[in-house]
Structures are given as structure tokens and as C-alpha cells.
């Protein structure tokens, strides 16, 4: 085996500095030329990654240090994208565990470390952002040790190397402390070479390579990304593809490797051959899927398939059937929708598709509402029109009892808002497990709650605390069904006809509730235009124009003053809607509507529901 190679993944809680550290490592090793203009967070190439400030897709890059090639895999920090993290860990031999020097280990730190320990991967702990005014590096290190002990880590795992860093400035030092002003990342790079083992594998054995990720190229078609486990992969040779259905004794699919590439900096360069331990990008197999094995034709032996956690939330994606359908989007039909969702599941193992009773509606299951919202937002930007339902949890039967997914969360809030959090969790069937003082007048609340209770919790929390709360959550197994939950929202104000909303009509309805629309906006029958205080829906006419009369007075003719409407984002709309409502998503608008647009149709549907239940 070549000792001049290291494969390492960066894992951490969201916003603890993984992608920033990759930038610094690329600069420190001269991967970027001095004159090259480089954007911050170069690995976050997706528009939504840049806007949301989070990593969504796991990506790889490579650097060279003292003659050793180091492949770096940057992973997401959000629990919703855990499927990406699990796949990334199959490509590496060790992890860099980043922990914020002030925040310490958080729920996702526990999740990613648990996955790394399950694969027996050694860790280098990096205490990042030690220059923060509220940094508490020594306490955080004690918390990290406690986390390793809680996860039943072996002695060899707990004996980890410690690096203190300011990733943004590209400074690091061994041990706990503040890197000097003239420091660079040499201590970290040296530690990676010393502490992360070289890849294990037999270069003389028959070829075995695991596909962990898919990509697409306009010129080369589908690309498979993964790691060579044994043997040598050569361009131009014929190899075998062992799919999920492959069984010993049956002939596998054989193809010539037309294109073979390796990671070089942030680029992919052509390679003639790659050895055991190398990461590869290959073309030539349009049938390839995640988890497949690329093997030698003479001795095709499949590797164990990649397994990821099951989805916990589901929602339906359907063809847009509103009266405004087809006016703003490019892709409108069920065929377009099915093709796009099938393309998504090829590269995203944590999303699953299920058929429904209608060919125009598909059920999509995922890890969390953020993951599903990112998918919908991507489709919207690509020109798709669709309508989606409220997310529901996926339940399962165990010994005749109904179980539902549970989340563990940590909220960091100013002391004055502790009551708000505890009061909100009670009707959501949440249970507080720990409450301890944080820094600078803040409190850290740890809780457990059914997943369905947390739909809409994040946006409510940010509104109630004026954006000062920090919420982190992750999947924490299954719990017995917690019973029905009370819906705190008011009834829907529903438009009774198609037309353009007028200021006069909205002014007359001001006292009835809060509006989601502005004057001049196009509405249609069955579209939800606001929320009223009473529990049941309220049918309103928002297109009524002022009748023209000969009477003119100053008071009548003053300009109408309307309060600012509540404009829903994609996430808040999905959280707000009830079971009988949908969110209409187009490239230009997000509208809320009733499933049945006509009042009579809604009455019939409600009557039918009452008799069946």
C-alpha cells in the first residue's frame, strides 16, 4: 500500500467551521495560486448552500503536504443530511472532528461522532474559533472527552490528538491554547499525516471499488464517485458492475471504463490508473447506483452494501392544479415531476419515493423538513411547478403498538425566553431532560419531543425570541405514539372568486385576521389569503372594488392604510398548512390553497371524512 495517501472527512455540528477550514487548508498547501481569485467556502458550490450558509452535499478535494496526498471530504452538519455524512465516512480512514470553542459539542457532533466510531475511524479533535471572546477551550475539551465516554468509545479512540485553531485566519497549534499570530496550519497537516492511517487494502487482489456518490456531466453522462478498496482500477479496462440484485454465479454487467478521474485540488483530473485507497470518479456505466460494487471481470465479489438511516417524514408532491397553473413554470406535467424526483433519489440515498392512488401525485419521504424544503426549493429554481402537502411522520407497528420518530433537541436562549420554550414544548408533547445556565445571561435547554411536534417549532422560536435563539436537533430513535396534538393556528381565510385583490376589500376585512397577500395580487377561488382568529375557515371576497358614487368626502377618499401582510416563505408555508391544504410552488410565487377549491366540494369532502372517521 502507498503510505503517501490519507483519506480524511471533516465532521462537525452545523456552522462550526468545516468548509472554512477546507478553504484554509487549500490555501495553506498552495492549491490555489497566489493570483487566483477564490470565493469563500469554495466547497459550497450550490446556490442554496451559499444562501443558507450550510453544506448540503458531501464533496471531496485533495491537497499535497510533504509528499503525501490528502483527500479531504467536507460533510454537511445538519441532521437532515445525515445520509451524506454516512456515505462520506465509507470513503475515509479517519475524521477531523471540529468543535466550536464556545458552543462545545452539540447534538449533531454526537451524531457524526457516533457514526465515525461505529466505523472504527480514528479522530483528530480540532477546537475551532479559540479567538472568540466567549471561548472556553478547556471546558469544551472536558465535554468532548465526556462525549467519547458516553458513546462507549474504546481507549484507542479516546487517546486522540488535540489541535486548537482559528480556521478563518489559517492558524493552528497542537494542544489547547491560542495559536500565535505568525502560526499557520502546519501543526494540523503534520498531525493528519502522523495520526490518520494510510488506506488499507491489497493492491495485488482483484479489483473491488465501492460507489458512494453519483454526479452527472453534460458530456460524460452519469458519473460514479467512490473509493477503490482492493486492486487497481485502470482506464480502458473492462470491469463488472455488481448491482443490488447481483447474486453469486450470475453474469454481471460488463463495460469498458471509458473515463477515469481522481481529485486534484478542487478539480477532477484524468487518471490512467488508481490503486487501493484512492478516491475515483468514473464514467461509462449509466446504470450505476449508490452502493454498487465495481469489480474485476475474472473474480466479481460484491462489497457489503451501504445502509443509511430510514426517512422519518413524508409529504406528497403533485402536479399544480390551480387556476394559475402553467403561467410561471417550465416543467408542469407528472412526467416532468417523476423524472426529476427519480433523478434526485439516484444521488440522495436518504430520500425515498412511493406511489399514491393518483398518477399525478407522488409521496416523498425524507430525514426532515429542511431536507424536503431544500429539494422543493431546488425544483422551483429549475422551473418546476408543483403543489405539496404538509409533512407527516412515518409511524411503525411494534408488537401491535404504534410507534413514531422522536427528536432530541438543544435550545440556547436568553434567560427571559426560557418560559416561552417550556410553554411551547408542553402542547407539542415535549419533555425537558436538562436545563443549565449558559454564558452571558443565556440558558441551554435539552429536550425530547415527537418529530411531528417540532414541525414549525423552529420558525415559532425565532419569531418569539426575535432571532436570538439557537436550535439544534437530531433523530433520537422511536417512541410510543404520544396521542393527538392541539393545533394552535386559527382558521383559514379563503377567497371565494378569481380576480385581483383590492385595497378596499382588504381594508374592510382587516379586523377579521392577518393577510398573506397585498393589494394587486392575483387570487382564485379556494386560495388561502389569510388567517382568521376563529377556528373554522372563513370565505371572503378580496377582489371587491369600491362602488363609484357622486358623494366625495375627505374621510372616504383618504388612502387606505393596511398593515404589512405576513409573507410566507416555503418553510413557513409548509409548516402552517393543515391536512386539507396544499402549498402551490412556482418559480415566482408560493401560495397556500385548499385541496378542494370549491366551497361545495370542501363541504362534501369534510362530510365524507366525518363519516369515515
C-alpha positions, -999 to +999 in steps of 0.1 A: +000+000+000+011+035-007+019+053+026+018+086+007-020+089+008-045+099+035-083+100+033-100+121+059-135+136+064-144+168+082-173+162+105-190+187+130-221+203+141-236+229+116-217+262+115-186+250+135-163+259+105-157+227+084-160+244+050-140+274+062-112+250+073-111+233+039-106+268+023-077+274+047-061+240+040-064+246+002-047+279+006-020+267+031-009+239+007-006+262-023-036+245-041-048+280-051-022+301-070-014+334-053-031+354-081-062+332-082-095+348-071-112+324-048-147+328-033-151+320+004-164+285+012-153+272-022-168+238-015-203+252-010-209+254-048-247+250-047-267+284-047-288+273-017-256+263+002-243+298-002-276+315+007-284+293+037-247+293+049-249+255+052-233+225+034-260+202+019-239+178-003-207+160+008-178+169-015-142+160-019-110+179-027-073+170-024-041+187-011-005+176-010+017+180+021+053+170+023+048+145-005+017+130+010-016+134-009-045+141+015-081+137+002-105+159+022-142+151+023-164+180+035-197+168+050-229+186+060-236+195+096-274+193+096-291+161+108-314+163+078-285+155+055-271+126+076-273+103+045-245+124+030-224+121+062-227+083+063-217+079+027-187+102+032-174+081+061-172+050+038-146+068+017-122+077+045-098+062+071-102+089+098-121+121+107-113+157+118-139+164+144-144+202+146-159+216+178-167+253+184-146+266+214-176+284+228-206+262+219-189+229+226-202+195+214-239+198+202-264+172+190-250+168+155-215+165+170-227+134+189-245+121+157-214+123+134-190+110+161-213+081+168-212+072+130-174+076+129-169+054+160-192+027+145-169+025+115-139+024+139-124+056+125-097+075+145-104+111+152-083+143+154-102+168+176-100+204+164-112+231+189-120+258+164-127+296+169-105+298+200-103+336+193-139+341+203-144+363+233-166+337+250-143+307+241-139+281+269-115+257+253-105+237+285-142+231+294-151+222+259-123+196+258-137+180+290-171+179+273-156+162+243-139+136+265-173+130+282-190+126+248-165+099+238-171+081+271-209+084+267-206+068+232-186+038+247-155+047+227-125+024+232-093+037+248-076+039+214-104+063+203-102+085+235-065+089+231-070+115+203-048+143+191-059+178+200-055+209+178-065+245+186-074+265+155-087+298+141-097+283+107-108+316+093-072+330+097-055+297+088-038+294+123-034+262+144-013+248+172-010+214+190-028+212+224-052+237+239-044+274+236-043+304+213-022+299+181+004+327+179-002+354+153+025+340+129+012+304+131+000+285+101-018+252+096+015+231+096+007+215+130-027+203+117-013+190+084+016+172+102-009+156+127-031+144+098-001+126+082+010+111+116-023+102+132-046+092+103-036+057+090-028+051+053-055+033+035-056-005+040-062-027+010-044-052-012-032-037-045-025-071-059-060-085-052-088-085-078-105-051-082-132-041-057-144-005-056-175+010-037-197+036-053-208+061-026-220+091-046-234+100-081-229+130-102-238+139-138-219+156-166-234+170-198-206+153-218-200+121-200-234+113-186-237+097-152-206+097-130-199+073-102-178+086-072-163+063-046-132+045-033-110+017-046-110-009-018-087-036-033-068-040-066-061-014-093-087+005-114-074+012-149-088+033-177-097+013-208-101-020-190-133-039-189-149-041-154-180-056-139-209-037-122-224-056-093-258-042-086-282-047-056-298-077-073-265-093-082-262-129-069-231-152-069-230-173-101-249-150-124-232-129-151-227-093-140-230-062-163-197-057-180-184-024-195-152-007-206-140+021-183-141+049-208-133+077-184-114+076-150-106+107-129-091+115-095-095+145-072-068+171-076-073+203-056-110+212-062-108+199-097-111+164-112-082+153-134-079+123-157-060+093-143-047+062-161-049+040-130-059+043-094-048+020-066-065+006-034-073+035-011-076+061-039-109+080-045-122+078-080-147+094-104-157+072-134-180+073-164-193+047-187-220+030-166-254+048-170-270+020-148-247+025-117-263+034-084-251+042-049-239+011-030-229-008-061-195-025-064-172-021-094-152-054-096-128-074-118-145-094-145-125-125-136-134-126-099-165-104-093-171-102-055-196-077-041-187-055-011-213-050+017-239-025+006-242+009+020-270+013+046-284+046+059-310+056+085-346+054+073-367+085+065-389+098+093-411+124+074-432+122+043-452+146+021-469+144-013-456+162-044-483+167-071-489+184-104-500+220-100-538+221-105-546+257-095-563+281-120-529+299-123-510+267-133-487+269-162-482+306-162-449+308-144-431+275-147-414+255-175-419+219-162-456+212-155-466+176-161-465+145-140-438+130-163-415+160-156-422+156-119-415+119-118-383+122-139-369+150-116-377+130-084-361+098-099-330+119-107-329+131-071-330+096-055-302+084-077-278+108-058-296+110-025-300+077-006-319+092+023-349+102+001-375+075-009-404+077-033-437+059-031-467+057-055-501+070-044-536+063-058-531+091-084-505+091-112-502+129-107-492+127-070-460+111-056-452+105-019-417+117-010-401+106+023-370+122+039-350+129+070-366+162+080-385+193+068-353+212+060-341+184+036-375+183+019-377+221+017-343+222+001-354+197-026-386+217-033-366+250-035-342+234-059-370+222-082-387+256-080-355+273-092-351+249-120-385+259-134-409+233-119-445+240-108-459+217-081-481+215-051-470+199-018-488+187+013-480+192+050-452+168+062-464+138+082-444+115+104-438+079+093-450+055+120-444+018+125-460-011+144-441-029+171-459-058+189-492-043+180-483-009+193-479+023+172-445+040+174-434+074+160-400+090+155-385+111+183-361+141+181-336+152+207-330+190+207-309+216+224-321+252+226-298+280+236-319+311+245-316+343+265-328+338+301-360+358+296-373+334+269-369+302+289-406+303+298-416+307+261-397+275+252-411+254+280-447+266+274-444+258+236-430+223+242-458+212+265-486+211+239-462+195+215-457+166+239-421+176+245-402+167+277-373+187+291-344+165+301-318+191+311-318+228+319-285+245+327-271+281+327-250+291+297-228+321+291-238+358+292-273+355+305-284+326+284-298+292+292-293+258+275-324+236+274-322+200+263-355+182+254-370+152+237-401+155+216-421+136+189-408+146+154-443+158+144-444+182+174-413+200+161-429+208+127-430+246+127-412+248+161-380+265+147-398+294+130-420+299+160-389+300+183-371+325+161-402+348+160-408+346+198-372+353+207-366+379+179-340+357+163-318+353+194-325+315+200-303+287+186-320+253+180-301+221+172-319+188+168-314+152+156-332+119+153-332+100+186-349+067+178-386+058+182-412+063+210-447+051+216-474+072+198-479+103+220-516+109+211-532+138+192-518+173+194-538+205+195-534+228+165-527+263+178-533+281+145-565+300+135-588+292+107-580+300+070-595+330+052-603+316+018-610+336-014-644+330-029-636+340-065-609+346-091-596+382-096-571+408-083-571+417-046-582+453-039-571+476-011-608+485-005-618+449+001-588+441+023-594+473+044-630+462+051-617+427+062-588+440+084-605+432+117-611+396+107-574+385+108-539+386+093-535+387+055-509+367+034-515+389+003-511+425-008-534+446-030-529+439-067-521+403-062-539+376-083-562+353-063-585+325-072-614+306-055-601+283-028-568+302-023-560+309+013-554+347+016-550+350+054-555+335+089-586+345+110-589+344+148-617+318+148-612+281+145-631+274+113-624+287+078-639+320+067-649+326+030-641+362+019-643+384-011-610+401-015-615+414-051-645+436-043-640+471-058-653+504-043-686+514-059-684+547-077-709+573-063-713+611-067-705+616-029-670+627-022-657+634+013-622+637+027-626+608+051-640+585+024-612+593-001-582+591+022-557+565+011-563+531+026-537+522+053-532+484+055-508+466+080-479+447+064-491+412+053-474+380+066-455+368+036-448+331+039-415+315+029-415+280+016-406+266+050-432+286+070-460+278+044-453+240+047-454+243+085-486+264+086-509+244+063-535+219+076-542+184+063-569+198+039-545+224+024-516+224-001-487+248-009-486+258-046-449+263-055-439+280-088-407+298-098-422+331-090-447+325-061-456+305-031-493+303-025-514+284+000-546+268-012-573+243-002-571+208-017-607+213-029-611+247-044-649+250-045-668+256-012-694+228-021-665+204-028-649+211+005-682+205+024-687+172+006-651+162+015-655+172+051-688+152+053-671+122+038-642+124+063-666+127+092-685+096+082-653+075+076-637+086+109 
